[in-house]
């Protein structure tokens, strides 16, 4: 950031905290994304990649059968991408596909009992990693970070999705004209 004379303007404490938080969350996000699906959660020959895990996670969050288009919207992915991700999950028996009683041309997707079991195993493995990472933290620190991240996640849900593309100055064009 620069002031009117071209000299760098000091970052506000909020800007500095946002910068550090963005770096930290990106690093933590990369670490979380590296966590795979533990082999012991799967039957011999089964394979669930990270994208499959996110599909199972979303289906569990929805709690009931959904159309493929709804699932794609929830995952914020293209319909064809989600269709490719769902296919092996259905073949593995982790997701069920049934006819929509209201529209015979459409199908509904839901988490199967087997899918719930795999998801529970993956979640437990992820919690184990978090417990290991937090082992040196005090109880108050663990509670504080959990509370703060829960609040941050809720607050981020209220911010319009196009915020990252806006310029800090609020100007709409690259040249600064509105």
N, C-alpha and C positions, 0 to 999 in steps of 0.2 A: 504494500500500500504506500502511496506517496501523498504528500500534502501538496498545497498549491505551488511551492517552490521546488518540487521535485525531490526533496529530501524524504527519506523513509519516515513514515509516521509510526510511532510505537504502537504495537498491537495492544488492544484493550485486554484486561484480564479474561473477559468472556471469549474474545478471539483466541487468545493463547490457550485457554482451556479447551475450546472447540478443536483447535489444531491438534493438541496432544491427544484428545479423546478420539479424534478421527484416526490418527496413526495407531493408537492402541487398539481400537476396535477392528481396524483392518488387520493388524497382526494377530489378534485373537481369532478373528474370523477365518484367516488362513489356517490357523492351527486347528480350529474346529472342523473346517472342511477337509483337512488331511485325515481326520478320523474315518476309518472305513467301517464296514459292517463286519463284526467279528465272525470268523469262520464257524465258531461253535454255535452261533445263532441259526445257522443254516444246515439243511440236510446235505448229505454228500451230493455233489454235482450242482447244487443251487448256487446262484450268484446274485447278489444285490449290490449295485453300485451306489454311489452317493446320490445320484439323481433319483434312483429307485427309492432310496430312504426318504427323500423329501416328498415323493409321491405318497408313500405310506403315511408319513407324518401328516400331510395335509388331509388325506382321507380320514385319518383318525380325528383330526381337529373338527372336521365337518360333522362327523358322528353318524352319518347315514348315507344312503346311496345318492350319487350325484351324476349328472351328465358329464361326458368328457369335456364339453365346452366350458362347463362350470369349473371343473378341475383345472383346466388350462388357465382360466381367468384367475383362480386362486393362486396358482403357481406363477402367474404373470409370464406365461410362456405361450408360444405358438401352438395351435391345436395339433398340427402334424408332429411337433416335437414331443408333446405329451402323449400322443397316440403311440409313438415309437417307444416311449419310456414305460407305458402301461402294458404293452404286449407281453414282454417277458415276465412281468409280475403276475399277469393272469395265467400264463403258462405254468408258472411255478406254484400256483395255487395261493398266492399271497393277496390277490385282489380278485373279487368275483365280478363277473359281467352278467347282467340279467336284462331281459327286455323291459322297457318302460311300459307299465300297464296303461298309461295315458297316451302313449304314442308308440305303436308297434315298430316304427322305423328307427326309434332311438333306443339306446341302451343305457343302463345305469351301472356305475362302478361303486364298489364298496370294499372295505377292508375285510378280508376273510379272518376266520379264527386263527388260522396259521399265520396270516399277515400280522395280526395283533401280537402273537407270540414272538415273531421275529422283531417287530418294532419294540416290544418290551425288552428283549435281549440287547438290542442296539442301544436303547436309552440307558440301560443299566451299565453297559460298557462305557458309554460317554460320561455317565455320572462317576464311574470309577476313575476316569482320567481327571475329571474336575476335582474329585476328592484328593487325588495325589497332588495335583497342582496347588490345592488350598491347604495341604497338610501343615505348612508352617504358619498359617494365618490364625489369628485368634478368633474366637466365636463372634465377637463384636465386629471384627473386620469382615468375616464371611457374611454376616447378616447385613452389614452396610452395603457391600458390593451387590448382593442379591437384591436388596431394596432399591438401590440406585439404578441398577440395570433394568429392573422391572418398570420403574418409573420412566426411564429413558425410552424403553420400548413403547410404552403407552403414549408418551409425548410424541415420539416419531410417527406414530400412526395418525396423529392429528395434523401433521405438516403435509402440505400438498407435495405430490411426488415430483413436481418439476423444479423444486427449490434448487437442487444442485446446478441446474442450467442457468439460473438467474445470476446476474452480476451483483456483487455486494452493494454497488452504488444504487441499485434499483433501476438503472438505465436499461432500456429494452434493446437497443441496437448496439452493434460493436463500436460504432462511432460515438455512442453516448446520446444519440437523439431518441426521443420518445416517439 
